[in-house]
Amino acid sequence: MTKEAVQRLNGDVLFNSGQLVKRFHGPDACLGDFCPVHNPSDHKLRGEQLFFNGRHMVRRVGAELFIDPDDFVYRQTGRAILRNSATCTVCGDMIQSVGQHDFRECSCGAIFVDGGFEYMRNGADDYSHFIDTSVIVDDSNGK
């Protein structure tokens, strides 16, 4: 076990960010050669705060989010949605979808986002009212 996470006896993992993830996989169920929790590679983000956003392992450096280089889905696809969000220029609401089928609409109904970290779907009465504030990593060229 690395300093990034503490394995609980019941299979839960407490990350150095303070996030507790229930029923996290054990060391024998890691996918791929590296795992951010059980067998991290020697990458430069290794000591930074570690989070699980529901689909990806994420590191926070100051206010910035980075996909963990050992995240299995990212290593396989080269793509990751770190934030699925938008701001409405009509009412000023910032909305964020955090799970698959998590439809979020601003208070005035002018814009919406959906899909969390699985897919990105959005809409607006008028896209001049929609400011995309999503964070996406896409290094999928050639994968």
QUIRAKA-V7746 format. One line per field, one symbol per residue. phi: phi as a letter, one per 20 degrees, with the letter a starting at -180 (. if undefined). burial: 1 if it has 16 or more other ideal C-beta (glycine too) atoms within 10 Angstrom, else 0. A space follows every 50 residues. Layout:
# QUIRAKA-V7746
phi = ???
burial = ???
This chain:
# QUIRAKA-V7746
phi = .effbdfefenfcdefenfddflffegfdfdnfccgeebffeefegefgd cdeobcecddcmeedcffgegfffffdmcbeebdbbcefednfddbedbg mefccffenfcbcboleebdcbabfbffeddfdfccdcdegne
burial = 00011000000010101000100100000100011111010000110111 11101111100000111111111110000111111111110010101000 0101010001111111110101010000110000101000000
